[in-house]
C-alpha cells in the first residue's frame, strides 16, 4: 500500500513530507513503514540544523554569503563522524588496557598464592 505524501507547509514544517520520506526510504529497508512522528521529527530536526547554519553564516561581517562561510558553518556537523570514529578507537584501546590489567592481576594472584 503506497501512502500519498502531501505538502506540509500548512503544518508549519519547513520541508515537504514527500522529500523527507523519499530521502529516508533511500536508506531504510523497503518493508519498513515510517511513522508520521518520525517524518515530522526529521523535518523539525533538519529545520533546526538549517537555522543553526544560517545563524553561523550570518555572524560573518560580509554583505555576501559565500561557500567558504557555508563550509565553516557546517564544520561541527562534519566533525561528528570523525569524533565517533575517535571514540570507537579509544574504546578499543581501553579494552586492550583492561585486558592487560586483568592478565597482570591473574599473574600476580597466581604468583602470590
Secondary structure, DSSP 8 states (H G I E B T S, - for coil): --------GGGT-SS-HHHHHHHHHTTS-TT----HHHHHHHHHHHHHHHHHHHHHHHTS-SSS--HHHHHHHHHHHHHHHHHHHHHHHHHHHHHHHHHHHHHHHHHHHHHH-
